């Protein structure tokens, strides 16, 4: 029999701990976000549907994005036991400079559309965290203003080659003069992908007021107040504005972009140059032979060619072929610090986050971006400790297995010989 007694008031008082209320609504909101998925939920609640769907959506059936995220979820980790990792070093050297974490912020277009602080919030948060920030050609903050927001940090510039080449050349010169140290030459956008969410929402730049947008705005007055009381939403580096995203991209981009354009930009740019949008092994080899400093395995976040290769699944093959000769980076589908750890284990030198950063921006402006970086950093450190590694250099392919859902039948178009199962490739160490 358990002996029972009346509770003592003094004992009850010891159990009653009252948390001091947080009066700052933004901080209270962000403190409750424990994952990037939580930030996404907050962002969806606070942002008009058209702007949120532009960020959240992808091309056509959105298969590429779903597969990229599934590939990260289909990772099995193999920890080492009795390997103390009390202190974890997450710093790395990337493209000739330091980064406090193995990821940076990817280029995103129309960023002030999501939340009025836009690229200024991203650049400032990146600088404070000691990681690189990348400004898009289609950014809504100028090259010079990004430099002012992140004066002592690392700024990278993402370049689209325009039909009017002089526009692109001018941007290259401005970025160099502003001290940006790396150029991302983007190759996967000769024309716009079919982003069906945007078409169904009637989404345009700048946003147009319709009955639907007005009704959708009623529970989100803060977004519209910001939109209507801050400088006009327009491209900071381009004069073209007005129309759907697809129309704007098709009007500006040039489907005839070639290796010759890469050579011209390479000669103009004084810093490091990487090619963004690489999706097979053979192109990786050609680019390294062409003298680029690195490549970014990317399918543009699933926003261009749907059913494109999954960058994370392609990573081991590319690292085996060119990893000794150039910096291999990866993006698309990253929603957890463990995704970044898995990428590093398979040979990626660095990762880039796009939507994860924008979810934080929409959830809370600059503070939301800080929270994104904090969440991912915490997840990276915890994952490394649980794996028994103290530094990024200790991560190896043996630490993970890529579980297979999609296995090529017969020969793979990525290489001349049939591709081995990803699980086998991942286990090689």
C-alpha positions as CSV (number, residue, x, y, z in Angstrom):
1,X,0.0,0.0,0.0
2,X,1.2,3.5,-0.9
3,X,1.1,5.8,2.1
4,X,-0.9,9.0,1.3
5,X,-1.0,12.3,3.0
6,X,-2.4,15.8,2.5
7,X,-0.2,18.0,0.3
8,X,1.9,20.5,2.1
9,X,1.5,24.1,1.0
10,X,5.3,24.6,1.1
11,X,5.8,21.6,-1.2
12,X,3.2,22.9,-3.6
13,X,4.9,26.3,-3.8
14,X,8.1,24.6,-4.7
15,X,6.4,23.0,-7.7
16,X,4.7,26.1,-8.9
17,X,7.1,28.0,-11.2
18,X,5.5,30.9,-13.0
19,X,7.3,32.0,-16.2
20,X,7.7,35.7,-16.6
21,X,5.4,36.7,-19.5
22,X,7.2,37.9,-22.7
23,X,5.7,41.2,-23.7
24,X,7.4,41.5,-27.1
25,X,5.0,39.7,-29.5
26,X,7.7,39.0,-32.1
27,X,10.1,37.5,-29.6
28,X,7.2,35.5,-28.1
29,X,6.2,34.2,-31.5
30,X,9.8,33.3,-32.5
31,X,10.7,31.7,-29.2
32,X,7.8,29.2,-29.8
33,X,9.4,28.1,-33.1
34,X,11.6,25.1,-32.5
35,X,12.1,24.0,-36.1
36,X,12.1,25.5,-39.6
37,X,8.7,23.9,-40.1
38,X,7.4,25.9,-37.1
39,X,8.7,29.1,-38.8
40,X,7.0,28.1,-42.0
41,X,3.7,27.7,-40.1
42,X,4.0,31.2,-38.6
43,X,5.0,32.6,-42.0
44,X,2.0,31.2,-43.7
45,X,-0.3,32.7,-41.0
46,X,1.3,36.1,-41.3
47,X,1.9,36.5,-45.0
48,X,-0.7,37.0,-47.9
49,X,-1.3,33.8,-49.8
50,X,0.2,35.0,-53.1
51,X,3.5,36.1,-51.5
52,X,3.7,33.0,-49.3
53,X,3.0,30.7,-52.2
54,X,5.6,32.4,-54.3
55,X,8.2,31.5,-51.6
56,X,6.8,28.1,-50.7
57,X,5.9,26.8,-54.2
58,X,7.9,25.2,-57.0
59,X,7.4,24.3,-60.6
60,X,4.5,22.3,-62.1
61,X,3.7,19.4,-59.9
62,X,6.4,20.4,-57.4
63,X,8.0,16.9,-57.6
64,X,11.6,18.1,-57.6
65,X,11.1,20.0,-54.3
66,X,9.2,17.1,-52.6
67,X,11.9,14.6,-53.7
68,X,14.7,16.8,-52.5
69,X,13.1,17.1,-49.0
70,X,12.3,13.4,-49.0
71,X,16.0,12.5,-49.9
72,X,17.1,14.3,-46.7
73,X,14.5,12.6,-44.7
74,X,15.7,9.2,-46.1
75,X,19.0,9.5,-44.3
76,X,20.2,7.0,-41.8
77,X,23.0,8.2,-39.5
78,X,25.7,5.9,-38.1
79,X,27.0,7.4,-34.9
80,X,30.3,6.4,-33.2
81,X,29.9,5.5,-29.6
82,X,32.2,6.4,-26.7
83,X,33.7,9.2,-28.8
84,X,33.4,12.3,-26.6
85,X,32.4,15.4,-28.5
86,X,31.7,17.9,-25.7
87,X,33.0,20.8,-27.8
88,X,32.0,21.0,-31.4
89,X,33.7,23.3,-34.0
90,X,31.2,24.2,-36.8
91,X,33.6,26.6,-38.5
92,X,34.9,26.1,-42.0
93,X,37.0,27.7,-44.7
94,X,35.0,28.3,-47.9
95,X,36.1,29.9,-51.1
96,X,39.1,31.6,-49.5
97,X,37.4,32.9,-46.4
98,X,35.9,31.8,-43.1
99,X,32.4,30.9,-42.2
100,X,31.3,30.2,-38.6
101,X,28.8,27.5,-39.9
102,X,28.8,25.2,-42.9
103,X,26.0,27.0,-44.6
104,X,25.2,30.5,-46.0
105,X,22.1,32.3,-47.2
106,X,21.2,31.6,-50.8
107,X,20.1,34.2,-53.3
108,X,16.4,34.9,-53.4
109,X,14.5,37.3,-55.7
110,X,11.8,39.8,-54.7
111,X,12.8,39.4,-51.1
112,X,11.1,42.5,-49.7
113,X,7.8,41.1,-51.0
114,X,8.0,38.5,-48.3
115,X,8.7,41.0,-45.5
116,X,9.7,44.6,-45.9
117,X,13.2,44.3,-44.3
118,X,14.1,41.9,-47.1
119,X,17.8,41.5,-48.0
120,X,18.8,44.0,-45.4
121,X,17.6,41.6,-42.7
122,X,19.3,38.6,-44.4
123,X,22.6,40.3,-44.8
124,X,22.6,41.7,-41.3
125,X,21.8,38.4,-39.7
126,X,24.4,36.6,-41.8
127,X,27.0,39.1,-40.8
128,X,26.2,38.7,-37.2
129,X,26.3,35.0,-37.4
130,X,29.6,35.0,-39.4
131,X,28.2,33.3,-42.5
132,X,28.1,34.5,-46.1
133,X,25.0,36.2,-47.6
134,X,24.2,36.0,-51.3
135,X,22.3,38.8,-53.1
136,X,20.3,37.9,-56.2
137,X,20.3,39.8,-59.4
138,X,16.5,40.0,-58.8
139,X,17.0,41.3,-55.3
140,X,15.0,44.2,-54.0
141,X,17.9,45.8,-52.2
142,X,20.9,47.3,-54.0
143,X,24.4,45.9,-54.0
144,X,25.6,49.0,-52.1
145,X,22.8,48.8,-49.5
146,X,23.6,45.1,-48.8
147,X,27.2,46.1,-48.3
148,X,26.1,48.7,-45.8
149,X,23.9,46.2,-44.0
150,X,26.8,43.7,-43.8
151,X,29.9,45.9,-44.0
152,X,32.4,43.5,-42.3
153,X,30.9,40.2,-43.3
154,X,31.1,38.1,-46.5
155,X,28.8,39.1,-49.3
156,X,28.3,37.1,-52.5
157,X,26.5,38.1,-55.6
158,X,24.4,35.8,-57.8
159,X,24.4,36.7,-61.5
160,X,21.9,36.1,-64.2
161,X,23.1,36.7,-67.7
162,X,20.6,39.1,-69.3
163,X,19.6,39.5,-72.9
164,X,21.3,42.9,-72.6
165,X,24.8,41.8,-71.6
166,X,25.8,45.2,-70.6
167,X,23.3,45.1,-67.7
168,X,25.0,41.9,-66.4
169,X,28.5,43.3,-66.9
170,X,27.5,46.5,-65.0
171,X,26.3,44.4,-62.0
172,X,29.5,42.4,-62.0
173,X,31.5,45.6,-61.8
174,X,29.4,47.1,-59.1
175,X,29.6,43.9,-56.9
176,X,33.4,43.9,-57.3
177,X,33.7,47.6,-56.4
178,X,31.5,46.9,-53.3
179,X,33.9,44.2,-52.1
180,X,31.7,41.2,-52.8
181,X,34.2,38.3,-52.8
182,X,32.3,35.5,-54.7
183,X,30.2,35.4,-57.8
184,X,27.5,32.8,-58.4
185,X,27.1,32.4,-62.1
186,X,23.6,30.9,-62.5
187,X,22.9,28.5,-65.4
188,X,19.6,26.8,-64.8
189,X,17.2,29.7,-65.8
190,X,17.3,30.2,-69.6
191,X,13.6,30.6,-69.3
192,X,11.1,30.7,-66.4
193,X,9.8,27.5,-64.9
194,X,6.0,26.9,-64.8
195,X,5.2,28.1,-61.3
196,X,1.6,27.2,-61.2
197,X,0.8,28.5,-57.8
198,X,1.7,32.0,-59.0
199,X,-0.5,31.6,-62.1
200,X,-3.5,30.4,-60.0
201,X,-3.0,33.3,-57.5
202,X,-2.6,35.9,-60.3
203,X,0.6,36.8,-58.7
204,X,2.6,39.7,-60.2
205,X,5.3,42.2,-59.3
206,X,4.3,44.5,-57.8
207,X,1.3,42.8,-56.2
208,X,-2.1,43.9,-57.7
209,X,-5.1,44.6,-55.6
210,X,-8.1,42.3,-56.4
211,X,-11.2,41.2,-54.5
212,X,-9.3,38.0,-53.6
213,X,-6.2,39.8,-52.3
214,X,-8.2,42.3,-50.4
215,X,-10.2,39.5,-48.6
216,X,-6.9,37.7,-48.0
217,X,-5.4,40.9,-46.5
218,X,-8.1,41.4,-43.8
219,X,-6.5,39.1,-41.2
220,X,-2.9,40.3,-42.2
221,X,-3.1,44.1,-41.9
222,X,0.6,44.3,-40.7
223,X,1.9,43.0,-44.1
224,X,-0.1,45.6,-46.0
225,X,0.8,48.4,-43.7
226,X,4.5,47.6,-44.2
227,X,4.0,47.2,-48.0
228,X,2.1,50.6,-48.4
229,X,4.3,52.6,-46.0
230,X,7.8,51.6,-47.2
231,X,9.7,52.4,-50.4
232,X,8.1,51.0,-53.6
233,X,8.8,47.3,-54.2
234,X,11.0,47.0,-57.3
235,X,14.2,45.5,-58.4
236,X,17.2,47.3,-57.0
237,X,19.5,46.3,-59.9
238,X,17.1,46.3,-62.9
239,X,14.7,48.8,-64.4
240,X,12.2,46.1,-65.6
241,X,9.1,45.8,-63.4
242,X,5.5,44.9,-63.8
243,X,4.0,41.6,-64.8
244,X,4.0,38.0,-63.7
245,X,7.2,36.4,-62.5
246,X,7.4,34.3,-65.6
247,X,6.9,37.2,-67.9
248,X,9.6,39.2,-66.1
249,X,12.1,36.3,-66.2
250,X,11.4,35.5,-69.9
251,X,11.8,39.2,-70.8
252,X,15.2,39.5,-69.0
253,X,16.8,36.0,-69.3
254,X,18.6,34.8,-72.4
255,X,18.2,31.1,-73.5
256,X,21.4,31.4,-75.6
257,X,23.7,31.7,-72.6
258,X,26.8,29.6,-73.2
259,X,30.3,28.7,-72.0
260,X,31.5,31.8,-73.9
261,X,29.5,34.0,-71.5
262,X,31.1,32.2,-68.5
263,X,34.5,32.9,-70.0
264,X,33.7,36.6,-70.3
265,X,32.4,36.9,-66.8
266,X,35.4,34.9,-65.5
267,X,37.8,37.4,-67.0
268,X,35.8,40.3,-65.5
269,X,35.4,39.0,-62.0
270,X,38.4,39.5,-59.6
271,X,37.2,37.1,-56.9
272,X,36.1,33.5,-56.7
273,X,33.5,32.3,-59.2
274,X,31.2,29.3,-58.8
275,X,28.5,28.0,-61.1
276,X,25.1,27.5,-59.6
277,X,22.6,25.1,-61.1
278,X,24.8,22.1,-62.0
279,X,22.8,18.9,-62.3
280,X,25.1,16.2,-63.7
281,X,28.6,14.8,-63.4
282,X,29.8,15.6,-67.0
283,X,28.9,19.3,-66.7
284,X,30.8,19.3,-63.3
285,X,33.9,18.1,-65.1
286,X,33.6,20.6,-67.9
287,X,33.2,23.4,-65.5
288,X,36.3,22.5,-63.5
289,X,38.3,22.2,-66.7
290,X,37.1,25.7,-67.5
291,X,38.7,27.0,-64.4
292,X,35.8,27.8,-62.0
293,X,36.5,27.7,-58.3
294,X,33.4,25.7,-57.4
295,X,30.0,24.4,-58.3
296,X,26.6,24.4,-56.6
297,X,24.6,21.3,-57.1
298,X,21.1,22.8,-57.4
299,X,17.8,22.5,-59.2
300,X,16.8,26.0,-58.3
301,X,14.8,24.8,-55.3
302,X,12.6,22.8,-57.7
303,X,11.4,26.1,-59.3
304,X,12.7,25.5,-62.8
305,X,12.6,22.0,-64.4
306,X,10.3,19.8,-62.4
307,X,11.6,16.2,-62.1
308,X,15.2,17.5,-62.2
309,X,17.9,15.5,-60.4
310,X,18.0,15.7,-56.6
311,X,21.1,17.6,-55.7
312,X,21.7,15.7,-52.5
313,X,21.4,12.3,-54.2
314,X,23.8,13.5,-57.0
315,X,26.4,14.7,-54.4
316,X,28.4,11.5,-53.9
317,X,29.0,11.0,-57.6
318,X,30.1,14.6,-58.2
319,X,32.4,14.6,-55.2
320,X,34.1,11.4,-56.4
321,X,34.8,12.9,-59.8
322,X,35.7,16.6,-59.0
323,X,35.8,17.0,-55.2
324,X,39.6,17.1,-55.1
325,X,39.8,19.8,-57.7
326,X,37.0,22.2,-56.8
327,X,34.6,23.2,-54.0
328,X,31.3,21.3,-54.3
329,X,28.3,22.9,-52.6
330,X,24.7,21.9,-52.4
331,X,21.2,23.5,-52.0
332,X,17.5,22.6,-52.4
333,X,15.3,21.0,-49.8
334,X,17.3,21.9,-46.6
335,X,15.0,22.2,-43.6
336,X,17.1,20.9,-40.8
337,X,20.7,21.2,-39.5
338,X,20.9,17.4,-39.9
339,X,20.4,17.9,-43.6
340,X,23.5,20.1,-43.7
341,X,25.5,17.6,-41.6
342,X,24.6,14.8,-44.0
343,X,25.7,16.9,-47.0
344,X,29.1,17.6,-45.4
345,X,29.5,13.9,-44.6
346,X,29.0,13.1,-48.3
347,X,31.6,15.6,-49.3
348,X,29.9,18.9,-49.7
349,X,32.1,21.8,-48.5
350,X,29.1,24.0,-47.9
351,X,25.3,24.3,-48.1
352,X,23.0,27.2,-49.0
353,X,19.5,27.8,-47.5
354,X,16.8,29.7,-49.4
355,X,13.3,28.9,-48.2
356,X,14.4,28.3,-44.6
357,X,15.7,31.8,-44.5
358,X,12.6,33.3,-46.0
359,X,10.3,31.4,-43.6
360,X,12.2,33.1,-40.8
361,X,12.0,36.5,-42.5
362,X,8.2,36.2,-43.0
363,X,7.8,35.0,-39.4
364,X,9.6,37.9,-37.8
365,X,11.8,40.1,-40.0
366,X,15.5,40.3,-39.0
367,X,14.7,38.6,-35.7
368,X,13.2,35.7,-37.7
369,X,16.3,35.3,-39.8
370,X,18.4,35.3,-36.6
371,X,16.1,32.5,-35.3
372,X,16.5,30.5,-38.5
373,X,20.2,30.5,-38.2
374,X,20.0,29.7,-34.4
375,X,17.7,26.7,-35.1
376,X,19.9,25.3,-37.8
377,X,23.1,25.9,-35.8
378,X,21.6,24.1,-32.7
379,X,20.6,21.2,-34.9
380,X,24.0,21.0,-36.5
381,X,25.8,21.0,-33.1
382,X,23.4,18.4,-31.6
383,X,23.7,16.1,-34.6
384,X,27.5,16.2,-34.6
385,X,27.6,15.5,-30.9
386,X,25.3,12.6,-31.3
387,X,27.5,11.3,-34.1
388,X,30.6,11.6,-32.0
389,X,32.4,14.1,-34.1
390,X,34.0,17.3,-32.9
391,X,34.6,19.0,-36.2
392,X,33.3,19.1,-39.8
393,X,36.5,17.5,-41.0
394,X,35.7,14.4,-39.0
395,X,32.4,13.8,-40.9
396,X,32.8,11.0,-43.5
397,X,30.5,9.1,-45.9
398,X,30.5,6.2,-43.4
399,X,28.4,8.3,-41.1
400,X,25.3,8.1,-43.3
401,X,23.4,5.9,-45.6
402,X,21.1,7.3,-48.2
403,X,18.0,5.1,-48.2
404,X,16.7,4.5,-51.6
405,X,13.2,5.2,-52.9
406,X,14.0,6.3,-56.4
407,X,16.5,4.0,-58.1
408,X,17.3,4.5,-61.8
409,X,16.4,1.6,-64.1
410,X,19.2,0.5,-66.4
411,X,21.7,3.2,-67.4
412,X,21.5,6.6,-65.8
413,X,21.8,9.7,-68.0
414,X,24.1,11.2,-65.4
415,X,27.0,9.0,-66.5
416,X,28.0,6.5,-69.1
417,X,27.9,3.4,-66.9
418,X,25.0,2.3,-64.8
419,X,24.8,4.1,-61.5
420,X,25.3,2.0,-58.3
421,X,22.6,2.1,-55.7
422,X,22.9,5.2,-53.5
423,X,23.1,3.2,-50.3
424,X,26.2,1.4,-51.5
425,X,27.8,4.6,-52.6
426,X,27.1,6.3,-49.3
427,X,28.7,3.5,-47.3
428,X,32.0,3.8,-49.1
429,X,34.4,5.6,-46.8
